[in-house]
Amino acid sequence: MGKKVLIVDDSNTMRKIVARSLRQAGFEFEKLLEAADGQAALEALAGETVDIILSDINMPVMDGIEFLRQKNADAQIKGIPVVMITTEAGSDVLNEALSLGAVGTIKKPFTPEQVQEVLGKFL
């Protein structure tokens, strides 16, 4: 059975690229949800259960770091794994994301092979 995935990125184009890369990496979905920022992601998660969240870090309204903080405060969604997909090169921000529970990172630009390598153990 396919998995449910939530892609969180302020760029509609990047959300489509991530979805396409997931398919190219061989993953199949029952449902693919999208959110334009962390606040919209929390709202989506209020009515939907997902298997994994793929989130950007730099977004307006609520960035990926604050999204992780808010997600961790909610017992209903705290356990959902999050992989950060970002252009962020600074280890400080990536380390902060990992310390807040992100299970991995993928640096933009990425290949379907990199997506498969990081997400294979979760999907």
GROMACS elastic network, one bead per residue, 0.5 to 0.9 nm:
[ bonds ]
;  ai    aj funct       b0    kb
    1    28     6  0.81620   500
    1    29     6  0.78624   500
    1    30     6  0.70118   500
    2    27     6  0.80564   500
    2    28     6  0.52288   500
    2    31     6  0.75404   500
    2   123     6  0.88759   500
    3    27     6  0.84062   500
    3    28     6  0.67588   500
    3    30     6  0.52062   500
    3    31     6  0.66892   500
    3    32     6  0.83371   500
    3    50     6  0.74828   500
    3    51     6  0.61168   500
    3    52     6  0.82300   500
    3   123     6  0.70470   500
    4    29     6  0.59051   500
    4    30     6  0.56438   500
    4    32     6  0.58437   500
    4    33     6  0.76017   500
    4    49     6  0.74912   500
    4    51     6  0.52885   500
    4    52     6  0.70063   500
    4    53     6  0.89238   500
    5    29     6  0.72475   500
    5    30     6  0.84244   500
    5    31     6  0.64718   500
    5    33     6  0.60707   500
    5    34     6  0.84092   500
    5    50     6  0.55620   500
    5    51     6  0.59568   500
    5    52     6  0.52670   500
    5    53     6  0.58995   500
    5    54     6  0.75679   500
    6    31     6  0.85663   500
    6    32     6  0.60154   500
    6    34     6  0.55579   500
    6    35     6  0.73713   500
    6    41     6  0.77371   500
    6    44     6  0.85560   500
    6    45     6  0.86339   500
    6    50     6  0.66512   500
    6    51     6  0.82210   500
    6    52     6  0.65179   500
    6    54     6  0.61966   500
    6    55     6  0.81119   500
    7    15     6  0.62593   500
    7    18     6  0.76314   500
    7    19     6  0.78290   500
    7    32     6  0.75538   500
    7    33     6  0.62140   500
    7    35     6  0.62946   500
    7    36     6  0.84790   500
    7    41     6  0.83599   500
    7    52     6  0.87818   500
    7    53     6  0.60019   500
    7    55     6  0.59527   500
    7    56     6  0.84143   500
    8    11     6  0.88492   500
    8    15     6  0.71856   500
    8    33     6  0.85654   500
    8    34     6  0.58939   500
    8    36     6  0.57113   500
    8    37     6  0.59141   500
    8    38     6  0.69105   500
    8    40     6  0.83599   500
    8    41     6  0.64891   500
    8    53     6  0.74054   500
    8    54     6  0.60813   500
    8    56     6  0.60873   500
    8    64     6  0.83997   500
    9    12     6  0.71309   500
    9    14     6  0.68596   500
    9    15     6  0.60747   500
    9    34     6  0.78924   500
    9    35     6  0.64752   500
    9    36     6  0.50433   500
    9    37     6  0.59084   500
    9    38     6  0.83564   500
    9    54     6  0.84415   500
    9    55     6  0.61311   500
    9    56     6  0.51682   500
    9    57     6  0.80850   500
    9    58     6  0.83147   500
    9    59     6  0.68739   500
    9    64     6  0.88862   500
    9    85     6  0.87064   500
   10    13     6  0.89125   500
   10    14     6  0.80129   500
   10    15     6  0.80875   500
   10    35     6  0.75627   500
   10    37     6  0.56479   500
   10    56     6  0.78438   500
   10    58     6  0.82288   500
   10    59     6  0.56426   500
   10    60     6  0.72589   500
   11    14     6  0.51559   500
   11    15     6  0.63623   500
   11    16     6  0.87792   500
   11    36     6  0.69557   500
   11    59     6  0.87926   500
   12    15     6  0.51190   500
   12    16     6  0.64090   500
   12    17     6  0.87577   500
   12    34     6  0.87542   500
   12    35     6  0.89527   500
   12    36     6  0.74304   500
   13    16     6  0.51523   500
   13    17     6  0.62548   500
   13    18     6  0.87266   500
   14    18     6  0.60836   500
   14    19     6  0.85011   500
   15    18     6  0.51777   500
   15    19     6  0.62135   500
   15    20     6  0.86331   500
   15    34     6  0.71296   500
   15    35     6  0.85944   500
   15    36     6  0.86725   500
   16    19     6  0.50754   500
   16    20     6  0.61028   500
   16    21     6  0.85267   500
   17    20     6  0.50847   500
   17    21     6  0.60431   500
   17    22     6  0.85709   500
   18    21     6  0.50427   500
   18    22     6  0.61781   500
   18    23     6  0.87539   500
   18    54     6  0.85918   500
   18    85     6  0.87856   500
   18   112     6  0.89511   500
   18   115     6  0.87937   500
   19    22     6  0.51445   500
   19    23     6  0.64742   500
   19    24     6  0.87230   500
   19    32     6  0.78975   500
   20    23     6  0.51613   500
   20    24     6  0.61259   500
   20    25     6  0.85402   500
   20   112     6  0.86062   500
   21    25     6  0.59784   500
   21    26     6  0.86494   500
   21    27     6  0.89620   500
   21   110     6  0.86123   500
   21   111     6  0.71112   500
   21   113     6  0.86624   500
   21   115     6  0.70758   500
   21   116     6  0.88529   500
   22    25     6  0.50698   500
   22    26     6  0.65871   500
   22    27     6  0.55902   500
   22    28     6  0.78984   500
   22   112     6  0.67054   500
   22   115     6  0.67779   500
   22   116     6  0.75766   500
   22   119     6  0.89467   500
   23    26     6  0.51545   500
   23    27     6  0.51976   500
   23    28     6  0.64637   500
   23    29     6  0.85072   500
   23   112     6  0.83038   500
   24    27     6  0.74226   500
   24   112     6  0.58762   500
   24   113     6  0.85554   500
   24   116     6  0.89321   500
   25   111     6  0.86759   500
   25   113     6  0.62443   500
   25   114     6  0.85439   500
   25   115     6  0.66188   500
   25   116     6  0.53196   500
   25   117     6  0.89871   500
   26   112     6  0.86492   500
   26   116     6  0.76914   500
   27   116     6  0.81917   500
   27   120     6  0.86015   500
   27   123     6  0.71697   500
   28    31     6  0.89671   500
   28   123     6  0.87923   500
   29    32     6  0.65005   500
   31    50     6  0.85270   500
   32    50     6  0.89135   500
   33    44     6  0.79731   500
   33    50     6  0.86545   500
   34    40     6  0.87256   500
   34    41     6  0.76359   500
   34    44     6  0.82992   500
   35    38     6  0.74166   500
   35    39     6  0.83471   500
   35    40     6  0.53556   500
   35    41     6  0.51478   500
   35    42     6  0.88284   500
   35    43     6  0.88828   500
   35    44     6  0.73789   500
   36    39     6  0.82986   500
   36    40     6  0.62701   500
   36    41     6  0.74190   500
   36    59     6  0.78919   500
   36    60     6  0.86074   500
   37    40     6  0.54006   500
   37    41     6  0.62242   500
   37    42     6  0.88466   500
   37    55     6  0.85884   500
   37    56     6  0.83384   500
   37    58     6  0.89643   500
   37    59     6  0.58513   500
   37    60     6  0.65566   500
   37    61     6  0.64783   500
   37    62     6  0.57838   500
   37    63     6  0.65725   500
   37    64     6  0.77184   500
   37    67     6  0.83745   500
   38    42     6  0.62376   500
   38    43     6  0.86386   500
   38    55     6  0.82453   500
   38    56     6  0.89425   500
   38    59     6  0.77067   500
   38    60     6  0.85014   500
   38    61     6  0.73159   500
   38    63     6  0.57753   500
   38    64     6  0.60731   500
   38    65     6  0.86999   500
   38    66     6  0.74137   500
   38    68     6  0.83479   500
   38    70     6  0.88549   500
   39    42     6  0.52002   500
   39    43     6  0.63492   500
   39    44     6  0.87056   500
   39    61     6  0.68519   500
   39    62     6  0.56046   500
   39    63     6  0.84193   500
   39    67     6  0.70999   500
   40    43     6  0.50004   500
   40    44     6  0.61358   500
   40    45     6  0.86038   500
   40    61     6  0.89735   500
   40    62     6  0.85426   500
   41    45     6  0.61280   500
   41    46     6  0.86433   500
   41    67     6  0.80186   500
   42    45     6  0.50409   500
   42    46     6  0.62669   500
   42    67     6  0.76072   500
   42    70     6  0.80832   500
   42    71     6  0.72302   500
   42    77     6  0.89908   500
   43    46     6  0.51766   500
   43    47     6  0.72908   500
   44    47     6  0.58398   500
   44    48     6  0.62515   500
   44    49     6  0.88742   500
   45    49     6  0.62985   500
   45    50     6  0.76200   500
   45    77     6  0.73289   500
   46    49     6  0.81061   500
   46    76     6  0.86500   500
   46    77     6  0.85228   500
   49    77     6  0.80200   500
   49    80     6  0.88165   500
   50    53     6  0.73175   500
   50    77     6  0.88885   500
   50    80     6  0.72753   500
   51    80     6  0.63582   500
   51    81     6  0.73132   500
   51   122     6  0.81367   500
   51   123     6  0.78850   500
   52    80     6  0.58629   500
   52    81     6  0.51625   500
   52    82     6  0.59552   500
   52    83     6  0.77695   500
   52   122     6  0.74222   500
   52   123     6  0.79255   500
   53    80     6  0.71525   500
   53    81     6  0.62765   500
   53    83     6  0.63220   500
   53    84     6  0.83298   500
   54    81     6  0.86539   500
   54    82     6  0.57635   500
   54    84     6  0.57643   500
   54    85     6  0.63939   500
   55    64     6  0.63491   500
   55    67     6  0.89477   500
   55    82     6  0.69589   500
   55    83     6  0.63013   500
   55    85     6  0.56390   500
   55    86     6  0.77774   500
   56    59     6  0.70265   500
   56    63     6  0.77073   500
   56    64     6  0.58309   500
   56    83     6  0.86939   500
   56    84     6  0.56236   500
   56    86     6  0.51018   500
   56    87     6  0.82957   500
   57    63     6  0.55177   500
   57    65     6  0.62598   500
   57    66     6  0.89370   500
   57    67     6  0.88422   500
   57    84     6  0.67791   500
   57    85     6  0.73383   500
   57    86     6  0.59891   500
   57    87     6  0.83262   500
   57    88     6  0.74588   500
   57    93     6  0.85513   500
   57    94     6  0.88727   500
   57    97     6  0.85169   500
   58    62     6  0.86167   500
   58    63     6  0.54151   500
   58    64     6  0.64552   500
   58    65     6  0.85083   500
   58    86     6  0.75973   500
   58    87     6  0.84837   500
   58    88     6  0.79708   500
   59    62     6  0.62997   500
   59    64     6  0.69687   500
   60    63     6  0.61488   500
   62    65     6  0.81892   500
   62    66     6  0.61909   500
   62    67     6  0.63902   500
   63    66     6  0.55305   500
   63    67     6  0.61128   500
   63    68     6  0.87908   500
   64    68     6  0.62005   500
   64    69     6  0.87287   500
   64    84     6  0.78264   500
   64    97     6  0.79639   500
   65    68     6  0.51917   500
   65    69     6  0.64838   500
   65    70     6  0.88416   500
   65    93     6  0.81624   500
   65    96     6  0.75560   500
   65    97     6  0.59716   500
   65   100     6  0.78100   500
   66    70     6  0.61826   500
   66    71     6  0.84444   500
   67    70     6  0.51724   500
   67    71     6  0.59343   500
   67    72     6  0.84740   500
   68    71     6  0.50266   500
   68    72     6  0.60326   500
   68    73     6  0.86617   500
   68    78     6  0.87806   500
   68    82     6  0.82218   500
   68    97     6  0.73457   500
   68   100     6  0.62357   500
   68   101     6  0.72448   500
   68   102     6  0.76223   500
   69    72     6  0.52417   500
   69    73     6  0.64823   500
   69   100     6  0.66775   500
   69   101     6  0.88794   500
   70    73     6  0.51605   500
   70    74     6  0.67549   500
   70    78     6  0.88470   500
   71    74     6  0.53874   500
   71    75     6  0.80986   500
   71    76     6  0.87189   500
   71    77     6  0.61888   500
   71    78     6  0.55048   500
   71    79     6  0.88137   500
   71    80     6  0.88003   500
   72    75     6  0.70904   500
   72    77     6  0.73353   500
   72    79     6  0.79012   500
   72   100     6  0.77435   500
   72   101     6  0.79151   500
   73    77     6  0.85725   500
   73    78     6  0.68484   500
   74    77     6  0.57683   500
   74    78     6  0.56445   500
   75    78     6  0.51631   500
   75    79     6  0.76805   500
   76    79     6  0.76595   500
   76    80     6  0.89188   500
   77    80     6  0.56979   500
   78    81     6  0.82753   500
   78   101     6  0.89526   500
   81   101     6  0.77661   500
   81   102     6  0.66954   500
   81   103     6  0.61598   500
   81   104     6  0.88871   500
   81   122     6  0.79434   500
   82   101     6  0.73968   500
   82   103     6  0.58031   500
   82   104     6  0.72621   500
   82   105     6  0.88064   500
   83   102     6  0.56150   500
   83   103     6  0.56161   500
   83   105     6  0.53573   500
   83   106     6  0.72922   500
   83   118     6  0.83494   500
   83   119     6  0.80403   500
   84    94     6  0.82726   500
   84    97     6  0.77043   500
   84    98     6  0.88576   500
   84   102     6  0.67674   500
   84   103     6  0.81442   500
   84   104     6  0.63790   500
   84   106     6  0.61884   500
   84   107     6  0.82255   500
   85    88     6  0.86426   500
   85   104     6  0.87559   500
   85   105     6  0.58065   500
   85   107     6  0.57952   500
   85   108     6  0.65972   500
   85   110     6  0.89477   500
   86    89     6  0.81235   500
   86   105     6  0.75862   500
   86   106     6  0.65121   500
   86   107     6  0.52068   500
   86   108     6  0.54475   500
   86   109     6  0.83765   500
   87   106     6  0.86335   500
   87   107     6  0.56275   500
   87   109     6  0.74049   500
   88    91     6  0.81635   500
   88    93     6  0.73713   500
   88    94     6  0.73817   500
   88   107     6  0.72760   500
   88   108     6  0.82293   500
   89    92     6  0.88032   500
   89    93     6  0.81652   500
   89    94     6  0.77495   500
   89   107     6  0.77540   500
   90    93     6  0.58390   500
   90    94     6  0.66298   500
   90    95     6  0.86815   500
   91    94     6  0.50028   500
   91    95     6  0.57031   500
   91    96     6  0.82920   500
   92    95     6  0.51496   500
   92    96     6  0.60943   500
   92    97     6  0.86662   500
   93    96     6  0.50093   500
   93    97     6  0.62456   500
   93    98     6  0.86813   500
   94    97     6  0.50503   500
   94    98     6  0.62284   500
   94    99     6  0.85551   500
   94   102     6  0.89271   500
   94   105     6  0.75850   500
   95    98     6  0.50068   500
   95    99     6  0.59938   500
   95   100     6  0.85116   500
   96   100     6  0.61794   500
   96   101     6  0.88029   500
   96   102     6  0.88516   500
   97   100     6  0.50996   500
   97   101     6  0.65704   500
   97   102     6  0.55417   500
   97   103     6  0.87534   500
   97   104     6  0.88540   500
   97   105     6  0.88511   500
   98   101     6  0.51710   500
   98   103     6  0.64159   500
   98   104     6  0.70345   500
   98   105     6  0.83573   500
   99   102     6  0.70876   500
  101   104     6  0.89206   500
  102   105     6  0.76541   500
  104   118     6  0.68436   500
  104   119     6  0.83851   500
  105   118     6  0.75762   500
  106   109     6  0.85064   500
  106   110     6  0.70375   500
  106   114     6  0.73579   500
  106   115     6  0.71750   500
  106   118     6  0.73259   500
  107   110     6  0.61610   500
  108   111     6  0.87792   500
  110   113     6  0.81583   500
  110   114     6  0.62668   500
  110   115     6  0.72603   500
  111   114     6  0.52347   500
  111   115     6  0.64684   500
  111   116     6  0.87235   500
  112   116     6  0.61096   500
  112   117     6  0.85791   500
  113   116     6  0.50103   500
  113   117     6  0.61164   500
  113   118     6  0.87337   500
  114   117     6  0.50160   500
  114   118     6  0.62773   500
  114   119     6  0.84450   500
  115   118     6  0.54061   500
  115   119     6  0.58409   500
  115   120     6  0.78042   500
  116   119     6  0.53163   500
  116   120     6  0.51653   500
  116   121     6  0.87313   500
  117   120     6  0.56326   500
  117   121     6  0.80403   500
  118   121     6  0.71485   500
  118   122     6  0.82408   500
  119   122     6  0.53010   500
  119   123     6  0.60265   500
  120   123     6  0.54085   500
